[in-house]
Amino acid sequence: MVEDAVLEFEKGRLKGWSSEKSKDTLDALLGRGKGKLQLQDFSVGLNPRLKYGFGLDRFVKGAVCLYGLGFTVVCRKATLSVGGRKILDEGRLLV
């Protein structure tokens, strides 16, 4: 599991990442693909009744899922900004 990850994308391509607790893991997962990994899709979970761990994590309220990096990423209590505008803050929908 990766904690406290920050992933930065520009025009759909992964441009950088950081993490205080999981830097080595992120470097191992993403290091060879910097600038080459293309985000294919992402989703924002909106269902407040679902809980993590039942195979439907991508639908849990506040979750963000990223697809197309060679694996699927599920971010719990995510913060998401698009074009400099914050859309989610620690899993709370702002728009």
C-alpha positions in Angstrom: 0.0 0.0 0.0 1.2 3.5 -0.8 0.5 6.3 1.6 0.5 10.1 1.1 1.2 10.0 -2.6 1.0 13.0 -4.8 0.8 12.3 -8.6 1.0 15.2 -11.1 -0.3 14.9 -14.6 0.0 17.2 -17.6 -2.1 16.6 -20.7 -2.8 13.1 -19.4 0.9 12.1 -18.9 2.5 11.4 -15.5 5.0 14.2 -14.9 6.0 13.6 -11.3 5.2 12.2 -8.0 6.2 12.5 -4.3 5.5 10.9 -1.0 7.1 11.2 2.4 6.1 7.6 3.5 6.2 5.7 0.3 8.8 7.3 -2.0 10.7 4.1 -2.6 7.6 2.2 -3.5 6.4 4.9 -5.9 9.9 5.1 -7.5 9.8 1.4 -8.1 6.3 1.4 -9.6 6.6 4.6 -11.7 10.3 5.4 -12.1 10.8 3.9 -15.6 7.7 5.5 -17.0 8.1 9.2 -16.1 6.7 11.2 -19.0 5.7 8.1 -20.8 2.8 6.8 -18.6 -0.5 8.0 -20.0 -3.5 8.2 -17.8 -6.3 6.5 -19.7 -9.2 7.1 -17.4 -10.1 8.2 -13.9 -13.2 8.0 -11.8 -14.5 9.6 -8.6 -16.5 7.5 -6.2 -19.8 9.0 -5.1 -21.7 6.2 -3.2 -21.8 7.0 0.6 -23.2 3.6 1.4 -20.3 1.5 0.1 -17.3 0.6 2.2 -13.8 -0.3 1.2 -12.8 -4.0 0.8 -15.7 -5.5 -1.1 -14.3 -5.2 -4.7 -16.2 -2.0 -5.4 -13.6 0.4 -3.9 -13.8 2.7 -7.0 -17.4 3.6 -6.1 -16.9 4.5 -2.4 -17.6 8.2 -1.7 -14.4 10.2 -1.9 -12.3 7.5 -3.7 -10.4 8.4 -6.9 -9.4 5.6 -9.3 -6.7 6.0 -11.9 -6.4 3.6 -14.9 -3.7 3.2 -17.5 -0.4 3.4 -15.5 0.2 -0.3 -15.9 -2.0 -1.0 -12.8 -5.1 0.5 -11.2 -4.8 3.0 -8.4 -7.5 3.5 -5.8 -7.0 6.6 -3.7 -8.9 6.7 -0.4 -9.9 10.1 0.9 -8.4 11.7 -2.1 -7.7 15.3 -2.9 -8.1 16.1 -6.6 -7.4 19.3 -8.4 -8.0 19.9 -12.1 -6.7 23.0 -13.8 -5.7 24.4 -10.5 -9.3 24.0 -9.1 -9.8 21.7 -6.2 -12.6 19.2 -6.9 -12.2 16.9 -3.9 -10.6 17.6 -0.5 -9.7 14.5 1.5 -12.7 12.7 0.0 -15.2 15.6 0.3 -16.8 16.7 -3.0 -16.4 20.5 -3.4 -18.3 21.2 -6.6 
